[in-house]
Amino acid sequence: SVPPGVLPLCHQPPAWGRGARQPPSPLQPSGLLLAPCRTFSNNKILVELNESSGVAMMKFKSPPVNSLSLDFLTEFCISLEKLENDRACRGVILTSAVPKIFSSGLDITEMCGKSTEHYTEFWRAVQETWLRLYGSNMVTVAVVNGSSPAGGCLLALSCDYRIMVENPKFSIGLNEAQLGIVAPFWFKDTFVNVVGHRVAERSLQLGSLHPAPEAHKIGLVDELVPEEKLQEKAAAVMAQWLALPDHARQLTKSMMRKAVLDRLVAHREEDIQNFISFISKESIQKSLRMYMEMLKKKKS
């Protein structure tokens, strides 16, 4: 077993176009829900792999808000790597087991009052998570069954398809500017690739959180579905994407995403240094402390 906070991982996303994985049997949407599953569970993520359909479900179970701590990110990368290397798995659905929240984004406590070494390890884990998810060979579908600000939004943006619960109470967006934080260039690149330059520019500058109907309107999510139909819809979407030959889809995905992935790989250390110098500023530490105090008051 891997100790918490240790990422025994490569610094490159998985190789593209490995031998195509084909389904052992025709994929029926209903089959995703009924067939027996192989399950492996860590502290913060539950993974269920349905071997007959080739589809895994990754459920975030880190209450209260599935915040992206170093432990969570480490588990996420290891779980994704296991699935990536499992020839029985061709697609993965990301969703939350915590009511009303998909993920609240990066864990503020990881960025407040810690050492330079800790910030380095944490930010490398954030980078690794994105490189692996955005560069995954598998079909990736996000089932956004609650609010998803900041880093939670990045996880959804990194998937091939986004289905969100049809409820205006839940919102999604890269709202870093509201906290006085600038979204890194690779967050921005991922966002631009989904919604286009103008919408991304306005949304990032304003730190907007878009209620579900608005998120759908601007193309941030692909579909809105009533809560009780989310899993059924995810199964149907996955079946549609897996009906194609894997190698053609994988190479096409690589062609669309490679330049953005390569850009972070080429500037990875520089990006870590930028994060450390930014997060270590006393003004930023002060605003993060105030934000944490505000959250504590809300809880009590």
C-alpha positions in Angstrom: 0.0 0.0 0.0 1.1 3.5 -0.7 1.6 5.9 2.2 -0.7 9.0 2.1 0.7 11.9 0.0 3.1 9.7 -2.0 2.4 9.6 -5.7 4.3 6.7 -7.2 3.3 7.9 -10.6 4.9 8.9 -13.9 5.0 12.6 -14.8 3.4 11.9 -18.2 -0.1 11.1 -19.0 -0.7 7.5 -20.2 0.6 6.6 -23.7 -2.1 7.0 -26.3 -3.4 4.4 -28.7 -2.4 1.3 -26.8 -4.0 -1.9 -28.0 -7.7 -1.1 -28.3 -9.9 -2.6 -25.6 -13.1 -4.0 -27.1 -16.2 -5.0 -25.1 -16.6 -8.7 -24.3 -20.3 -8.4 -25.1 -22.6 -5.8 -26.7 -23.1 -2.9 -24.3 -26.7 -2.3 -23.2 -27.4 0.8 -21.1 -29.3 -1.2 -18.6 -26.4 -3.7 -18.3 -24.3 -1.0 -16.7 -26.7 -0.9 -13.8 -27.5 -4.6 -13.3 -24.3 -6.7 -13.9 -22.1 -7.8 -11.0 -19.3 -5.4 -10.2 -15.7 -5.8 -9.0 -15.3 -3.2 -6.2 -12.2 -1.6 -4.7 -12.6 1.1 -2.1 -10.1 3.5 -0.5 -10.9 6.0 2.2 -12.1 8.7 -0.1 -13.1 7.1 -3.4 -15.2 4.0 -4.1 -14.6 2.3 -7.4 -16.9 -0.3 -9.0 -15.9 -2.0 -12.2 -18.6 -3.8 -14.3 -16.5 -6.2 -16.3 -19.2 -7.2 -18.7 -19.8 -3.6 -19.8 -16.2 -2.5 -19.3 -17.4 0.6 -17.4 -16.2 1.7 -14.0 -17.9 4.1 -11.5 -15.7 6.3 -9.4 -17.7 7.7 -6.5 -16.2 10.5 -4.3 -16.9 9.8 -0.7 -15.0 12.4 1.3 -17.6 14.3 3.4 -18.5 17.0 4.0 -17.7 18.4 0.5 -15.3 16.0 -1.3 -12.5 18.6 -1.1 -9.4 17.8 -3.1 -6.9 17.2 -0.4 -3.5 15.6 -1.0 -4.8 12.2 0.2 -7.9 12.5 -2.1 -5.8 13.4 -5.1 -3.3 10.6 -4.5 -6.2 8.1 -4.2 -7.8 9.5 -7.4 -4.6 9.1 -9.4 -3.9 5.5 -8.1 -7.6 4.5 -8.8 -7.5 6.0 -12.3 -4.1 4.3 -13.0 -5.5 0.9 -11.9 -8.5 1.3 -14.3 -6.3 2.6 -17.1 -4.1 -0.5 -16.8 -7.1 -2.9 -16.6 -7.9 -4.3 -20.0 -11.5 -5.0 -18.9 -12.1 -1.3 -18.4 -12.9 1.0 -21.3 -14.8 3.9 -19.6 -15.2 5.5 -16.2 -18.1 7.6 -14.7 -17.1 10.1 -12.1 -19.8 11.1 -9.5 -20.3 11.9 -5.9 -21.6 9.8 -3.0 -22.0 12.9 -0.9 -25.4 14.7 -1.2 -25.6 18.1 -2.9 -21.9 18.4 -3.8 -19.8 16.9 -6.7 -16.6 18.4 -5.3 -15.9 21.7 -3.6 -12.4 22.0 -5.2 -8.9 22.2 -3.8 -8.7 21.8 0.0 -7.8 25.2 1.4 -6.2 23.7 4.4 -3.5 22.2 2.1 -2.6 25.8 1.1 -2.6 27.6 4.4 0.3 27.8 6.8 2.3 24.9 5.3 5.9 24.4 4.3 7.3 25.0 0.8 7.9 21.2 0.5 4.2 20.6 1.3 3.0 23.1 -1.3 5.3 21.4 -3.9 3.9 18.0 -3.1 0.3 19.2 -3.1 0.6 21.1 -6.4 2.4 18.3 -8.1 -0.6 16.0 -7.1 -3.0 18.6 -8.6 -1.1 18.6 -11.8 -0.9 14.8 -11.9 -4.6 14.4 -11.4 -5.3 16.7 -14.4 -2.7 15.1 -16.6 -4.1 11.7 -16.0 -7.8 12.5 -16.3 -7.5 14.9 -19.3 -5.1 12.5 -21.0 -7.0 9.3 -20.2 -7.4 6.7 -22.9 -10.8 5.7 -21.4 -14.1 7.4 -22.1 -14.7 9.7 -19.1 -18.2 10.9 -18.2 -18.8 13.3 -15.3 -22.1 12.9 -13.5 -22.3 16.3 -11.7 -24.9 15.5 -9.0 -24.4 18.7 -6.9 -22.4 21.9 -6.9 -18.9 21.9 -8.4 -16.8 25.1 -7.9 -13.2 25.6 -8.8 -11.1 22.4 -8.8 -14.4 20.4 -8.8 -15.3 22.1 -12.0 -11.8 21.3 -13.4 -12.5 17.5 -12.8 -15.7 17.8 -14.7 -14.2 19.9 -17.5 -11.4 17.3 -17.9 -13.9 14.5 -18.8 -15.2 13.8 -22.3 -18.9 14.5 -21.4 -20.7 16.2 -18.6 -24.2 15.4 -17.3 -25.5 17.7 -14.5 -28.5 17.4 -12.2 -31.4 19.5 -13.4 -31.6 21.8 -10.4 -30.9 25.6 -10.4 -29.8 25.3 -6.7 -26.5 23.7 -7.9 -23.8 25.6 -9.7 -20.5 25.0 -11.4 -17.6 27.2 -12.5 -14.0 28.3 -12.1 -14.6 30.9 -9.4 -11.0 31.3 -8.3 -11.0 35.1 -8.9 -13.6 35.5 -6.1 -11.0 34.3 -3.6 -8.3 36.5 -5.1 -6.7 33.6 -6.8 -5.8 33.3 -10.5 -6.7 30.1 -12.2 -3.5 28.5 -13.7 -3.0 28.5 -17.5 -4.0 24.8 -17.8 -7.3 25.4 -15.9 -7.9 28.2 -18.4 -6.9 26.1 -21.5 -9.3 23.3 -20.4 -12.1 25.8 -19.9 -11.5 27.5 -23.3 -11.6 24.1 -25.0 -15.0 23.4 -23.6 -16.9 26.8 -23.8 -14.8 28.9 -26.2 -12.6 31.9 -25.6 -15.2 34.7 -25.0 -17.3 32.8 -22.5 -14.3 31.5 -20.7 -12.7 35.0 -20.5 -15.8 36.6 -19.0 -16.5 33.7 -16.6 -12.9 33.5 -15.3 -12.6 37.3 -14.8 -15.8 37.4 -12.9 -15.1 34.2 -11.0 -18.6 33.1 -12.0 -20.5 30.1 -10.6 -23.1 29.2 -13.1 -26.4 27.7 -12.0 -27.2 24.4 -13.8 -29.5 25.9 -16.5 -26.9 28.6 -17.3 -24.1 26.1 -17.3 -26.0 24.1 -19.9 -26.7 27.2 -21.9 -23.0 28.2 -22.2 -21.9 24.6 -23.0 -20.1 24.1 -19.7 -22.2 20.9 -19.2 -23.6 18.9 -22.1 -27.0 17.8 -20.6 -29.3 18.5 -17.6 -31.1 15.5 -16.3 -33.5 15.0 -13.3 -31.6 13.4 -10.4 -33.4 10.1 -10.5 -32.4 9.7 -14.2 -28.7 10.5 -13.9 -27.3 7.0 -13.8 -29.6 5.8 -16.6 -28.5 8.7 -18.8 -24.8 8.2 -18.0 -25.1 4.5 -19.0 -26.8 5.5 -22.3 -24.1 8.1 -23.1 -21.3 5.7 -22.2 -22.8 3.1 -24.5 -22.9 5.6 -27.3 -19.2 6.5 -26.9 -18.1 2.9 -26.5 -19.8 1.8 -29.7 -16.9 3.2 -31.6 -13.5 1.4 -32.1 -11.3 2.5 -29.2 -8.2 3.2 -31.2 -9.9 5.7 -33.5 -11.6 7.5 -30.6 -8.3 7.5 -28.5 -6.2 8.9 -31.3 -8.8 11.6 -32.0 -8.9 12.6 -28.4 -5.1 12.8 -28.3 -5.2 15.0 -31.4 -7.6 17.4 -29.7 -5.9 17.5 -26.3 -2.2 16.8 -26.8 -1.1 20.4 -27.3 -2.7 21.5 -24.0 -1.3 18.5 -22.1 2.2 19.0 -23.5 2.2 22.6 -22.5 1.9 21.7 -18.8 4.4 18.8 -19.1 6.9 21.3 -20.6 6.4 23.9 -17.9 5.6 21.7 -14.9 8.4 22.9 -12.6 7.8 26.5 -13.5 4.1 26.1 -12.8 4.9 24.6 -9.3 7.2 27.6 -8.5 4.5 30.0 -9.6 2.1 28.3 -7.3 4.5 28.4 -4.4 5.5 32.0 -4.8 1.8 33.0 -5.2 0.4 31.0 -2.3 3.2 32.0 0.1 2.4 35.7 -0.2 1.2 37.1 3.1 -1.8 38.8 1.5 -2.9 35.5 -0.1 -2.4 33.6 3.2 -4.4 36.2 5.0 -7.3 36.0 2.6 -7.2 32.2 2.8 -7.3 32.4 6.6 -10.3 34.8 6.5 -12.1 32.4 4.0 -11.5 29.5 6.4 -12.8 31.5 9.3 -15.9 32.3 7.3 -16.4 28.6 6.5 -16.1 27.7 10.2 -18.7 30.3 11.2 -21.1 29.0 8.5 -20.7 25.5 10.0 -21.4 26.6 13.6 
